[in-house]
Amino acid sequence: MHSNVRKALLVLFLVCSLFKSGFLKTMDWRIVAVFTPIVLAISWAVFNIGRAALGQLQLAVKNFKKNQS
């Protein structure tokens, strides 16, 4: 099973557990509406910046190894 499928199943399980416990029934959904776009924007930025940073790190390691020999 792919890791993305495992993550999706875990999130689904956690949401179902929270709903069954009654937490989601009493929760104020305006909080979710406010924080969802913020969390999505932050995760998108981390994904894009992280990918570029990883590429730079790999290039730096490659250049370091080339200069050492």
Secondary structure, DSSP 8 states (H G I E B T S, - for coil): --HHHHHHHHHHHHHHHHHHHTHHHHS-HHHHHHHHHHHHHHHHHHHHHHHHHHHHHHHHHHHHHHHH-
